[in-house]
Amino acid sequence: MIKWGEEKRRKDPFYFCKLAMDQVKNKIVIISDCRRPTDFEYFKNNFDTILSVRIEASSKTREKRGFKFKHGVDDADSECALDHVEHDYIYENDDEDISDSLFKRIKDLSEAIN
């Protein structure tokens, strides 16, 4: 699947973004999984306003939740090409319980969207 996707991106780096957005008519669109800088480029070039949200957890937390690093997969562009992109919002997901601060951050984000 990854090889097929890479072939499509080599021919047109915006292939999957265009395919996903082809039928969208709404003013607000939530993209739940951008993976590459070309995805950001597509949305920045085709929409007036975008907000980028990154949710991250430490390696220790991820391993505690069952993550096991696999060379050639977890260090591929599809997994880490956006690690150094500047995001509008970054949320840490290391806590086990949902705190009031998370609800405040979500409220702040929803206000920014409005």
Buried (B, 14 or more C-beta within 10 A) or exposed (E): EEEEEEEEBEEEBBBBBEEBBEEEEEEEEEBEEBBBBBBBEBBEEEEEEEEBBBEEBEEEBBEEEEEEEEEEEEEBBBEEBBEEEEBEBEBBEEEEEEEEEBEEBBEEBEEEEE
